[in-house]
């Protein structure tokens, strides 16, 4: 996503939460759905362009700095609660 690639991914685990509306999400056990999603991305230029733009916007919401800051805040909150 951070490269602006159109994304097709599984609709299971945390992936739908991560990709939001910036990807086509399919049941990983549904081969036909996966084929159709990949075919759509490869043959529908406007869909590919839209997903590329959404991928870049979505990926920009994530960073290692943000992850570190939020992890530190969670640890600090847990520590503060344990002292009560």
N, C-alpha and C positions, 0 to 999 in steps of 0.2 A: 504494500500500500504506500509506503513512504517513497517508492520510486514512481508512483503514479500508474501502476499497472492495474488494469481492471481485475477484480478479484472474484473468484468463485470458491466458496468454502463450505464446510460442514455447518449444519444448523444445530449442532450439538455442543455440549460443554460450554465454555465461556466465549466461544467464537462469535455467536450472534451479538453478544454484548460488546465485544471489541470492535467488530466491523460496523455495527449499526446499520444504516441504510446505504453504506458505501460499497456493498458487495451483493452478489447473488448467493444466497444461502440455500443449500439443498440437503436433503437426507443423505448421509454418506452411504447408506445401504441401498439407495435407489439409483442404480446405474443409469437408467433412462433419464432421470431428472438431472444427473450430473452431465450426461452427454448433451442434453438440451440446453443446459445453462452454458456449457462451454461453447456449443455451437452458436448460441445467441451472442455471446461476447465476441466471438470471432467473425460473425457475419453481419451483425447489426452495428454499423459504424457509430450511429448516434448513441446507442447504449454504451458502447466501449468508451466513447468520449465522456459521457456523463459519469460512468463509473471511475474513470481516471481522475476526473476533477474531484469527485466525492472522496476517492481514496486519499488524495493529497490533503484535503481538508480534514478528514478523519485522522490521518496519521499525525497531523500537526498538533492534535490534542494530546498526544502522548510524548513524553520525553523522559530520559533517565533522571534529569534534575527534578522533575515533578514527582516521579516515583520515589526518589530518595527523600524529598521533602515530606511527602505524605506518609512514607514509612516511618520516618523519624517522629512525626506528629503522633502516629498511632502508638509507637513505643512510649513516648512521653505521656500520653493519655493513660495507657495501661499502667505505667509506673505510678502516676499520680493516684489512680484508683486503688492500687495495691497498698498505698500508704494510708488510706482512710480507714 
